[in-house]
Amino acid sequence: MAEAPSKIESIRKWVVEHKLRTVGCLWLSGITGSIAYNWSQPNMKTSVKIIHARLHAQALTLAALAGAAMVEYYDHHFETAPKTDNQLLPHSHKDH
């Protein structure tokens, strides 16, 4: 009987399959949280609040992209299943 994947493994697999969606969601949540935080600061001008929110979202996006790159690196260098010849080559050059 096969062992059920752990929650961390399930999350990692979803992130690998949905990299752009993950980065987009992190960006959206980052800018939303930053705007909410900055709007609670009464002594800042509106333009400064928006600039700070954008800078926070950009930093979060860079972190998410770096995380996605690390997941890609891990998948390519530490794959659990060995690749077969058919997976390595786009098509076979054998004569039929």
N, C-alpha and C positions, 0 to 999 in steps of 0.2 A: 504494500500500500504506500502510495507516494505521500511524502510529508508536505503539509500545507506551508506555503511561503510565509515568512514573517511579515509583520506590518511594515517594517523598514524596507524589506525587499520589494514588497508590493508598491510602496511609494516610489522607490528608486525606479522600478520598471515603468510606472506611469510617467514619471518625469522624463525618462529616456524617450518614451513614445510621444510625449507632448511638450517638447522643449520650448517652442515659441509660445504656446499657451501658458506655460509656467512662468516664463519671463514677463509676458504681458500681464498676468494676474499679479505678480509681484510688483510690477511697475504701478499698476492701478491702485493696489492697496497701499503702496508706499506714498504715492502722491495724495491719496485721500487722507491717510493718517497725518501726513505732513501739513496739509491744508487745515485739517481739524486742529492740530496742535498750534499752528501759527495763528489761526483765527482766535484762539484763546488768549493770545498775547495782545493786550489792549494798547500798548505803547509803540506798535509797529505800523508803518504805512502799508496800505493794501499792496502796492507794487513790491515792497520788500517781502511781504508774506508770500506772494506768488513766486518770486525769485527763489526764496528759500525752499519752498515746496518743490520746485523744479530741480534744484540742486540735490535735494534729498532723494528724489525719484531717480535721478541720473546715477547717483552713487549706488542705490539699490539695484538698478538695472545692470550696472557693471559687475556687481557682486553676483547677481543671478547668472549672468553670462559666464563669469569665471567658474561658477559652480557647475553649469551645464558643460563647460569644457572639461572639467575634472571628471564628470560622469562619463563623458565620451571617451576620455583617455583611459579610464578604468575599464570600460567595456571593451575597448580594442586591445588592451594589453593583458588583461586578466580574465579573458573569457573562460567560462567553465566548460563549454562544449567545444571540442576540437573541430576545426573546419575541414570539410571534405574537399576534394578536388573540384567538385561541381560548384561549391560555394565560392571558391577562390577565383575561378575563371568565369567570365560572363557567358561563354559558350564553348563547347568542346570542339577541338580541331581533329578529332578522330575520323578516319574514313569509315563510311558505312558500307 
